[in-house]
Amino acid sequence: MNPGHPWSVVYSDTGRAALASATPEERAAILAFEAQLSAGPHNLGELYPDRVGGLYTALLAVRNRPAWTSVLYRVDEARREVLIVVIVSGP
């Protein structure tokens, strides 16, 4: 790993669709989270147990309060890339 070099953040088709349909407040929170991911993705979410590994889940605050907006993302160490897999929002 190269500390100081930003991580590439990309969206899956599902992640892009969720971003497009998010409220303005949710979109702002997601884009702020994307900026944090590019600085370093490992300490922002909780490691989610799956067969492949490198999958994290994070609960976002929307308008300074915890909301039901979660981001599931995968960290690819070899490519130094973060893939936002899905964004889930609720009332």
C-alpha positions in Angstrom: 0.0 0.0 0.0 1.1 3.5 -0.7 0.0 5.8 2.2 -0.8 9.3 0.9 -2.0 8.1 -2.5 -5.8 8.2 -2.8 -7.8 5.1 -3.4 -9.9 4.9 -6.6 -13.6 4.8 -5.8 -16.0 3.3 -8.3 -19.7 2.3 -8.3 -21.4 -0.9 -9.3 -24.5 -0.5 -11.5 -26.6 -1.0 -8.4 -24.6 1.6 -6.5 -24.9 4.1 -9.3 -28.7 3.6 -9.5 -29.0 4.1 -5.8 -27.0 7.3 -5.9 -29.2 8.6 -8.7 -32.4 7.9 -6.8 -31.1 9.2 -3.4 -32.5 12.4 -1.8 -30.3 15.5 -2.0 -29.4 15.0 1.6 -28.5 11.4 1.2 -26.5 12.1 -2.0 -24.5 14.8 -0.1 -23.8 12.3 2.7 -22.8 9.5 0.2 -20.5 11.9 -1.8 -18.8 13.0 1.5 -18.4 9.4 2.4 -16.9 8.7 -1.1 -14.3 11.4 -0.4 -13.4 9.7 3.0 -13.1 6.3 1.2 -10.6 7.7 -1.2 -8.4 8.8 1.7 -8.5 5.4 3.3 -11.3 2.8 3.4 -10.3 0.5 6.1 -11.5 2.3 9.2 -14.8 3.7 8.0 -17.0 0.7 8.2 -17.3 -2.7 9.8 -15.8 -5.7 8.1 -18.7 -7.8 6.8 -18.1 -11.6 6.9 -18.4 -13.0 3.4 -16.6 -15.7 1.4 -14.4 -13.4 -0.7 -13.3 -10.9 2.0 -12.7 -7.2 1.9 -16.4 -6.4 2.2 -17.4 -3.6 4.5 -20.7 -2.0 5.6 -21.0 1.6 6.9 -24.0 3.5 8.3 -24.1 7.1 7.2 -25.3 10.2 9.1 -27.7 12.3 7.0 -28.2 15.8 8.1 -26.1 15.2 11.2 -28.3 12.3 12.4 -27.9 8.6 11.9 -30.3 7.6 9.2 -31.1 4.3 7.6 -28.6 4.8 4.8 -26.0 2.1 4.6 -23.2 1.6 2.1 -21.8 -1.8 1.3 -18.4 -1.6 -0.3 -15.5 -3.9 -1.3 -11.8 -3.0 -0.9 -9.5 -4.4 -3.5 -6.0 -4.1 -2.1 -4.2 -5.2 -5.3 -5.9 -2.5 -7.5 -6.1 0.0 -4.6 -9.8 0.4 -5.5 -13.0 0.7 -3.5 -16.1 -0.6 -5.2 -19.4 0.8 -3.8 -21.6 -2.2 -4.3 -24.9 -1.1 -3.0 -26.5 1.8 -1.1 -29.6 1.0 1.0 -31.8 3.8 2.3 -35.0 3.7 4.3 -37.4 6.1 6.0 
